[in-house]
Amino acid sequence: MSAVAADDEETWKEFRELVNMKPADLEKWLGTDDSRAAGQHKDGGESTGHASGRRIVEILRAKRGDLSEDDYAHMRKVVGYIHRHLAQRPSGDVTGTRWRHSLMNWGHDPLVDT
């Protein structure tokens, strides 16, 4: 197995562990006002996380063999974001927080047992 293939294998594994929302659930979440309000918006448009969520749905629905290197690069970005964001967990109940909503835009619901 080449270094690139080994890296892709690790990326796939970690992505599948951290993205704990099913494609249909993520798609439904992305349609909510809370989803659209979370994250940083550029020029009043769609947030980075919301756009990422739409891409994650596509990746989750694709056959693994059809994933491109760009898909794997996005998967690595998702893994990094989720790790960083989880390390910033606020204290208390996070149910209705922007912190949770932002993570959910990236396919991870911290209230779901993985």
Secondary structure by P-SEA (a helix, b strand, c coil): ccaaaaaaaaaaaaaaaaccccaaaaaaaaaccccccccccccccccaaaaaaaaaaaaaacccccccaaaaaaaaaaaaaaaaaaaacccccccccaaaaaaaaacccccccc
